[in-house]
């Protein structure tokens, strides 16, 4: 069953949250799917939006689950000063360190999308972090994408599915940028070869079951579902398709 959450519904639920390791540090968070609950891994998807304050830094760390991070607003850097400006697609395997994540003068906002609910970050400056690491493929990639201007999206006369990964992964891991003109329809990739799929609307709107999902809305497609029927709204659609690996370890 597809889970769909509109940004119109989610964003008013924004809360202030404090750092696990530095309680005096705080930022904003909005839960879209699931919830942040440290302590154990839960086999349910998790999506939330983090909005960092100007100049804030999240120290290097890793998670026990695979994750995509999509940087959607503000400016900043990620991993050895690589830019994390809108729109940056960042993926990292479970138990693979990354960071620091640093916000610029106007803050930095990103979505975290995970096929399982994480037990909490493990910081690389904490004693015993190596002992907590587990084997994995240690994949890690960044890709930057550009959104269309409104008149360009309105005049699009075809569907494009642009791969964001440079190689094919046998476990189903993948990411695409999908672009459709006004009211166009297509089918998404087959989720049954994956560990689940996230659709993150970035531009225009996606129409699903008589509801319209504008920018920053999220849909999750289970591995047992059929391919999502994607329909653009009257101003077109640009949506990220983020496909999780099968048998994501923890």
Secondary structure as UniProt FT lines:
FT   STRAND          3..5
FT   HELIX           7..10
FT   HELIX           11..13
FT   STRAND          15..18
FT   TURN            23..24
FT   STRAND          26..33
FT   TURN            38..39
FT   STRAND          46..52
FT   TURN            54..55
FT   STRAND          57..58
FT   STRAND          61..62
FT   STRAND          67..78
FT   TURN            79..81
FT   STRAND          82..83
FT   STRAND          88..92
FT   TURN            94..95
FT   STRAND          101..114
FT   STRAND          122..123
FT   TURN            124..125
FT   TURN            127..128
FT   HELIX           129..132
FT   STRAND          140..144
FT   HELIX           150..154
FT   STRAND          160..163
FT   TURN            170..171
FT   STRAND          174..180
FT   TURN            182..183
FT   STRAND          185..187
FT   HELIX           191..193
FT   STRAND          197..208
FT   TURN            209..210
FT   STRAND          211..214
FT   TURN            215..216
FT   STRAND          218..221
FT   TURN            223..224
FT   STRAND          229..243
FT   TURN            246..247
//
